Amino acid sequence: MITTYGPVTALTVSGLGEPGGGEHTSAITALYTVAAAMNVAFGPLEGRWWVEDERPALQVPREQWRWHLHLPLPAVPADGQMERAREAARPSGAAVDRVQVVTFTEGECVEALHEGPYSDEHLTLAAMQDYMDAHDLVANGLHHEVYLSDLGESDPATMRTVLRQPVRSAATAP
């Protein structure tokens, strides 16, 4: 389906490396540690992914994938709230200094719910690409995932992930 997303404010950590690898896991821990110290509601974990390579992303080794991990916030934090949360969370040993507050806008997107293991996401992504082709749309931003299931889910068949791709009309592409 086509959806539109305006500004989103989130706690964010950026990095490089395979999903579930040490860098990725460390970033997730830092996000949740700072969010807990802020004592605010936050949305599900999200990731925006890209590669700096000429090959299609799924052909690039996973350790070369780049990402921004996000925990959406209900509002921009009050002055000093982020710094106080980092200081409160510092004794945890988490990499709290990597956590930033960012606001981003994706605009018009093609979005689909993927049900099943991450290893099968390529099937949903192919269906999204077919939809984009049929509607004369091209990618206009980073691939985005919203993790509706716990990342440690023991049964991959029950996992649910929203896959989102910002788009624009192919006619307006440079």
Secondary structure as the mmCIF struct_conf table of DSSP 4:
data_model
#
loop_
_struct_conf.conf_type_id
_struct_conf.id
_struct_conf.beg_label_comp_id
_struct_conf.beg_label_asym_id
_struct_conf.beg_label_seq_id
_struct_conf.end_label_comp_id
_struct_conf.end_label_asym_id
_struct_conf.end_label_seq_id
STRN STRN1 ILE A 2 TYR A 5
STRN STRN2 VAL A 8 LEU A 16
BEND BEND1 GLY A 17 GLY A 17
TURN_TY1_P TURN_TY1_P1 PRO A 19 GLY A 20
BEND BEND2 GLY A 21 GLY A 21
HELX_RH_AL_P HELX_RH_AL_P1 GLY A 22 MET A 38
TURN_TY1_P TURN_TY1_P2 ASN A 39 ASN A 39
STRN STRN3 GLU A 46 TRP A 50
BEND BEND3 GLU A 52 ARG A 55
HELX_RH_3T_P HELX_RH_3T_P1 ALA A 57 GLN A 59
BEND BEND4 VAL A 60 VAL A 60
HELX_RH_3T_P HELX_RH_3T_P2 ARG A 62 GLN A 64
STRN STRN4 ARG A 66 PRO A 72
BEND BEND5 PRO A 74 ALA A 75
HELX_LH_PP_P HELX_LH_PP_P1 VAL A 76 ALA A 78
TURN_TY1_P TURN_TY1_P3 ASP A 79 GLY A 80
HELX_RH_AL_P HELX_RH_AL_P2 GLN A 81 ALA A 89
HELX_RH_3T_P HELX_RH_3T_P3 ARG A 90 SER A 92
BEND BEND6 ALA A 94 ALA A 94
HELX_RH_3T_P HELX_RH_3T_P4 VAL A 96 ARG A 98
STRN STRN5 GLN A 100 PHE A 104
STRN STRN6 GLY A 107 GLU A 115
BEND BEND7 GLY A 116 GLY A 116
HELX_RH_3T_P HELX_RH_3T_P5 TYR A 118 ASP A 120
HELX_RH_AL_P HELX_RH_AL_P3 GLU A 121 ALA A 134
TURN_TY1_P TURN_TY1_P4 HIS A 135 ASP A 136
STRN STRN7 LEU A 137 ALA A 139
BEND BEND8 GLY A 141 GLY A 141
STRN STRN8 HIS A 143 TYR A 147
BEND BEND9 SER A 149 SER A 149
TURN_TY1_P TURN_TY1_P5 LEU A 151 GLY A 152
BEND BEND10 SER A 154 SER A 154
HELX_RH_3T_P HELX_RH_3T_P6 PRO A 156 THR A 158
STRN STRN9 ARG A 160 SER A 169
HELX_RH_3T_P HELX_RH_3T_P7 ALA A 170 THR A 172
#
